[in-house]
Structure formats: structure tokens, C-alpha cells
Amino acid sequence: LFIFVVKSFSIKDVMHKAALLVRAATDLPRRGNEFELCNSFSAFTAFMEQQETRIRLMLTSLMRNTGCPTRMPKLNCEVEEYLERIVMVDDHVVERAGIVMDELDRGGRDDVEVPKTIIGAESTKRKKAEAEARFQERIHASDPGSVLAEQLRLAYEELKAAKVANVKVKPQKEYGFESSIDNSTNPFVPKLKTKHHALPRKETSGMIIIDEHSANIENHSDPSLNYEADVPHPYQLEIQNFVVPSSQMESKEPIVNDALAQASSDIQETSLTMIKTKEDLERLRDVLNSCREFAVDLEHHDFRSYLGITCLIQISTRSEDYIIDPFPLWNDLHILNDPFTNPEILKVFHGGEHDIEWLQRDFGIYVVNMFDTGRAMRRLEMQKFNLRYLVQHYCDVTLNKKYQLADWRERPLDSDMIHYARSDTHYLLYCYDRLREELIEKGDAMQNLLRVVYSESAFICSRVYQKPSFDRDGFRGLERRLLNNRQEAAMRVLWHWRDRVAREEDESVQYVLPNHMLLTIAESLPRELQGILLCCNPVPPLVRECVHELHKYVC
């Protein structure tokens, strides 16, 4: 319950603070010993709740500053929930640190095109994904708690800001679905167009369904006017009343298809279908409706988009792999809501928390009847919970994660990226078979472990996408030292300007103006236009475009 703030980056200070932290933690009452007795006193309970709230706020601020898109669990949850989020953030920071080390290493070997020294010049050389993977493996093997974490984070943001996006034209504009993206501060309105497999219900609890083909479309010209603050999940009733089909609770021999050939054959033996037209999509819907189960994964991008954008959808059945290019099909993908919400068809995801929300946000697709292999791995207490370990454990296949940080907006996709994408779902159904059998074997007579996994998976399905809220005072978390009144006022206005421009241009706030550049401008308060540009190296395109406006705010 104690957090010590380290204001310097010397190893000696970090080790000293860590020792104090461990000493304080060991003095806390432990479960099965003094904790139960202490917890019977109201003063102790109140103190614990106060400290949990305090720690949660500090962790939230820490996670926000790392740039990792994850949310803190709700209050009064298990410690494991916090640990899970911290591990996610740690992996996120370590991966970014690996990229920085890669760039520095390659720069030392003259293996990378060095950006020109002109202000605002940007490197156009694409980073090599193979080198990224090599350095990610190196950094994962090192101490994730390195004191260089903050410096690496800042260096990474500088490199990221320096890169010209590989896609010259944003897919939102190129494929004509820009108007369907709502970056306003209005609450998110579900995009459900047709509610397949609906159970009878007496009322809709104020939920609005936008039907673009309805003759009464004029009545919904401003959906936010009739929007309730807490919109229920469109499939809340169906998820709550879902009963796992008996066939999914039975022990069965894991299915080894021709592609797996005893879990070791070449993935190329399986047929791959690329879905690029509405006719392709309709055929895929019919295929999925005839299946008993299929596996799903998504590729996402959030640097050149305010809310983020789904760039690829991978689906695997028992006999075939499918890759959907969502850009030309953006306004038609709701077609897949039919098989995705069919309670008789099992959908297998791995760590589907974000996938579920992205499907809702972009396409109005919901999921009923899901098995999350990540939750199953946790219930079986496996050594690791990531997809790479799962496939290695059951299939003796090592997934190459070199394209994990690739820009999935690129078109056309090269063969290596396609191979990487299909690998994420190709082995998943077989892994599901093996996990199911282990859950049944290690559970009790009531199959408690398997039922818990289905329950946890249903809880993930019940997640409702909500737009990230703008923290008007969030800039305070960036302050490295005490600012005077002018500096704080400049920082506030830059913080608000950045969010406004990001929404208008459909860019991430880090693309518009990275945190460390925002802080530098606010601290230095440059008197001249050139001074603002000198605070940024390289100069973000929107800063250069709006430099006169920014100068008025800080001079």
C-alpha cells in the first residue's frame, strides 16, 4: 500500500526505494494470519479502501504516460487483475524500448538512413521488421525494470514522430468511410443495423439502432439528443441467457486437420481466401453459418487515428483460413453479425477484450458464445498466457512476431505479413480442443473449470465500447518539475489544442504533438515562431501547419 516516487534515475536511488517498498510490503497483514482480524475493524477497512483508490489513481496515471491502451480494473477487484494490467503495460514499454535499441544499433552500423538535420525533416526509411523482432527478444530477456525506461520511452516517441507514415493517403479518406467515424465528445452510439438471433424482449431500455436504409432516417439526424448516458449492451439479454451447448461441454478427441498434420506441418497446406468484395463477404457469412466453430483475430492501428482503426480481420475454420480487408468493406461488414451472434456457433478468440470492443466500434458486430483461450490458460495456470506460448506448447510451432508492430494500414500486404496474420488464427481451433480437454480433465465432476472459462468469456462479450474520455487536467501528469503560472497556462492550452486538432484531423494526440515536445514548449515559452519549431525535432506536420496559432498561445 506504499508507493515511493523516484525523482532521479540513478540505480542507487532506485534500489534504495525498491528496498523500502519491499520492507513496507512485508510488514502488511497477510491473509490467513493477521489480515482477517484487522479487516474486522472499520478503521482498517476504510484505510485499505482509501489506499486502494490512491494506488489505482497513481497506476492509471502511470499507464497513461506509457501510452499503453489499457484500462485499470474496477475497485475491490482481485490483485491478479492489477498484476495482469501491469504486465501488459510492462510488455508494451519493453517492446518499444526494443525498437529504440534496434534503431540505435542499426544507426551505429550505418544500416539506417539518418534523418537530415533540417528542422522538420523526416526519415522515409522503413524499419526492418526482422530487426525489430530480434531486439524485442533481446529486451524481453533483460530486466524489464530498467532505470532507462523513461529515457527509452522519450527516445522512442521521438523516433515515432520522425517517421513519415508509410500510407500516404489515409484509408479513412481513400475508401470513403471517413464520415462513419465519430471523434466528437458525444457518447458512442451502437452501430447495430440488424439484430440477428434476438430473444423476445419487452423494451429496448432507450437503445437507439441506426438504420441507414430506414425511411425515417431524418428522425435520427442527431442521435446524441436521445442518447442515454449508460447505454446497455445490445445483446445483453442474449448473453445473460446464453446456455453453453452440450456439444461444447463434451470430451472429444482434438481435431487434427490436414493443415496441422499432427500439429507440425506447413501452414501453406491450408487454403487461404482473401475477402475483398461484398460478394466474397456474403459467401464467407454463409460458410461461417454452416460451421460449428471458427477462430477470430484482428489487427489494429492507433497512431494515425484518434480512436483507432481495425486494419485486418483474420478468421479460420477447421479447413480454411480467411483474411478480410475491412477498408473497401467498411460499411458492409455488419453482415458478419449473423454468424458472430449465433449462439449455436462457437467463436474462439485469444485475449479478446480489445477485439470485442473494436468490432463494436467499427462495424457493429457483437459476439455471443465465445471461448477465450487466454482465460483458459490462466485457469490452467500455464507458465505464460500469450498466443506464442500457446501455439508452441500444443503445436510445437514458434510464431514469428516480427510484424507485431507493423503498420497494418499498408496496401497491398506482402506475403510475409499475410503469413503472420493468418498464423494468429490458423492453430487456434486445435489449441482450443486441447485446452478444453485439459479443463475437463483437471476440473471436478461438474466441469467447473470449463464452465468458469465460458463464464469469463461471456463477461468479455458483454463489454460495451465507450469512447476514451478527455482528461482536462491530464497535463499535470506530464510535469517534471513545478511550473510557474505562465508555463502551466501554456501547458493547459496546448493540452486542449492537441486534443481538439487530433479529433478534427482523426489523428492520435501523440502524432499531433508528442508529450515530451508539448512539455518542452510549455517550459521554454519561446518568443519567436522558430522557437516553437526548435522545441520539436523533428517537427510534427500539424505543429508546422498550426505554428502561428501555437505561437499566440505561448508568447
Long-range contacts (C-beta under 8 A, 24 or more apart in sequence): 1-28, 1-48, 1-51, 1-52, 1-55, 3-54, 3-55, 3-58, 9-147, 9-148, 9-150, 9-151, 10-147, 11-147, 14-147, 49-75, 49-76, 52-76, 59-85, 59-86, 61-477, 62-89, 63-89, 64-471, 64-474, 64-477, 65-477, 65-478, 65-515, 66-92, 66-93, 66-153, 67-92, 67-96, 67-153, 67-157, 67-510, 68-92, 68-93, 69-302, 69-308, 69-354, 90-144, 91-140, 93-144, 93-149, 93-152, 93-153, 94-136, 94-139, 94-140, 94-144, 95-136, 95-139, 95-404, 95-405, 96-152, 96-153, 96-156, 97-139, 97-146, 97-148, 97-149, 97-152, 97-153, 97-156, 98-132, 98-135, 98-136, 98-137, 98-138, 98-139, 98-140, 99-127, 99-132, 99-135, 99-136, 99-156, 99-159, 99-405, 100-152, 100-155, 100-156, 100-159, 101-135, 101-138, 101-139, 101-152, 102-127, 102-131, 102-132, 102-134, 102-135, 103-127, 103-159, 104-155, 105-131, 105-135, 106-131, 115-162, 115-538, 119-533, 119-534, 119-536, 119-537, 119-538, 119-539, 120-533, 120-536, 120-538, 120-539, 120-544, 121-538, 122-162, 122-163, 122-164, 122-538, 123-162, 123-163, 123-164, 124-164, 126-166, 127-163, 129-402, 129-403, 129-405, 129-406, 129-416, 130-402, 132-402, 132-404, 132-405, 133-400, 133-401, 133-402, 133-404, 136-401, 136-404, 154-516, 157-510, 157-514, 157-515, 157-516, 158-514, 158-516, 158-537, 160-303, 160-510, 160-514, 161-510, 161-511, 161-514, 161-517, 161-536, 161-538, 161-540, 162-538, 165-303, 165-304, 165-407, 165-409, 166-407, 166-409, 166-410, 167-304, 167-407, 167-409, 167-410, 167-411, 170-304, 170-409, 170-506, 171-309, 171-311, 171-327, 171-409, 171-411, 172-305, 172-309, 172-506, 174-327, 175-327, 175-328, 175-330, 177-327, 177-330, 177-331, 178-506, 180-330, 180-331, 181-305, 181-307, 181-309, 181-506, 183-306, 183-307, 183-502, 183-503, 183-504, 183-506, 184-224, 184-503, 185-467, 185-470, 186-223, 186-224, 186-227, 187-224, 187-227, 187-229, 187-231, 187-466, 187-467, 188-231, 188-361, 188-465, 188-466, 188-467, 189-223, 189-224, 189-227, 189-231, 190-231, 190-234, 190-360, 190-364, 191-334, 191-360, 191-361, 191-362, 191-363, 191-364, 192-234, 192-334, 192-337, 192-364, 192-366, 193-334, 193-337, 193-364, 194-334, 194-337, 194-338, 195-234, 195-235, 196-337, 196-338, 196-341, 196-342, 197-238, 197-338, 197-341, 197-342, 197-343, 197-368, 198-238, 199-237, 199-238, 199-241, 201-237, 205-232, 206-231, 207-231, 207-232, 207-234, 209-234, 231-464, 232-464, 233-366, 233-462, 233-463, 233-464, 234-366, 235-341, 235-366, 235-368, 235-461, 236-462, 238-341, 238-343, 238-368, 239-368, 239-458, 239-461, 239-462, 240-462, 242-343, 242-368, 242-369, 242-458, 244-369, 244-451, 244-454, 245-343, 245-344, 245-346, 245-369, 247-292, 248-346, 248-371, 248-436, 248-454, 249-447, 249-450, 249-451, 251-436, 251-437, 251-440, 252-433, 252-436, 252-437, 254-430, 254-433, 254-434, 254-437, 255-318, 255-429, 255-430, 255-433, 256-430, 257-318, 257-319, 257-430, 258-319, 259-319, 259-426, 260-395, 260-427, 260-430, 263-394, 263-395, 263-396, 263-397, 263-427, 263-430, 264-395, 264-396, 264-397, 267-419, 267-422, 267-423, 267-426, 270-319, 270-320, 270-321, 270-426, 271-319, 271-320, 271-321, 272-320, 272-321, 272-322, 272-323, 272-418, 272-422, 273-320, 273-321, 273-322, 273-323, 274-322, 274-323, 274-325, 275-322, 275-323, 275-324, 275-325, 275-329, 276-325, 276-328, 276-329, 277-328, 277-329, 278-329, 278-332, 278-335, 281-324, 281-329, 281-332, 281-333, 281-335, 281-336, 282-335, 284-315, 284-322, 284-324, 284-336, 285-335, 285-336, 285-338, 285-339, 287-317, 287-320, 288-315, 288-317, 288-336, 288-339, 288-345, 289-338, 289-339, 289-342, 289-345, 291-317, 291-318, 291-339, 291-345, 292-344, 292-345, 292-346, 293-318, 293-345, 293-346, 293-347, 293-348, 293-429, 293-432, 294-339, 294-345, 294-346, 294-347, 294-348, 294-429, 295-347, 295-348, 295-349, 295-425, 295-426, 295-428, 295-429, 295-432, 296-347, 296-348, 296-349, 296-352, 296-355, 296-425, 297-349, 297-350, 297-355, 297-421, 297-424, 297-425, 297-428, 298-354, 298-355, 298-358, 298-359, 299-408, 299-421, 300-354, 300-358, 300-408, 301-407, 301-408, 301-409, 302-508, 303-508, 303-510, 303-511, 304-409, 304-506, 304-507, 304-508, 304-511, 305-506, 305-507, 305-508, 306-502, 306-503, 306-506, 306-507, 306-508, 306-509, 307-361, 307-467, 307-468, 308-358, 308-361, 309-362, 309-409, 310-358, 310-359, 310-362, 310-363, 311-408, 311-409, 312-408, 312-413, 312-421, 314-421, 314-422, 314-424, 314-425, 315-425, 316-422, 316-425, 316-426, 316-428, 316-429, 317-429, 318-429, 321-422, 321-425, 321-426, 323-418, 323-421, 323-422, 325-411, 326-362, 326-363, 327-411, 330-362, 330-363, 333-362, 333-363, 333-365, 334-363, 334-364, 334-365, 336-363, 336-365, 337-363, 337-364, 337-365, 337-366, 340-365, 340-366, 340-367, 340-368, 341-366, 341-367, 341-368, 342-368, 342-369, 343-368, 343-369, 344-369, 345-369, 346-370, 346-371, 347-371, 348-372, 348-373, 348-428, 348-429, 348-432, 349-373, 349-374, 349-457, 349-460, 350-374, 350-387, 350-390, 350-424, 350-428, 351-385, 351-387, 352-457, 352-460, 353-460, 353-463, 356-460, 356-461, 356-463, 357-463, 357-464, 357-465, 358-465, 360-464, 360-465, 361-465, 366-461, 367-461, 368-461, 370-457, 370-458, 370-460, 370-461, 371-432, 371-436, 371-453, 371-454, 371-457, 372-453, 372-456, 372-457, 372-460, 373-428, 373-431, 373-432, 373-435, 375-453, 375-456, 375-457, 375-460, 376-432, 376-435, 376-436, 376-439, 376-453, 377-435, 379-439, 379-449, 379-452, 379-453, 380-435, 380-438, 380-439, 380-442, 380-449, 387-424, 387-428, 390-431, 391-423, 391-427, 391-431, 394-427, 394-430, 394-431, 394-434, 395-427, 395-430, 395-431, 397-427, 399-423, 399-424, 470-499, 472-496, 475-518, 478-515, 478-518, 478-519, 479-519, 480-519, 483-522, 483-523, 486-525, 487-522, 487-523, 487-525, 488-522, 490-521, 490-522, 490-525, 490-553, 490-554, 491-518, 491-519, 491-522, 493-553, 493-554, 494-518, 494-521, 494-522, 494-550, 494-553, 494-554, 497-546, 497-549, 497-550, 497-553, 501-542, 501-546, 505-542, 507-542, 511-540, 511-542, 512-540, 512-542, 512-543, 513-540, 513-542, 513-543, 514-540, 517-543, 521-550, 521-554, 522-554, 525-554, 525-555, 526-551, 526-554, 526-555, 527-555
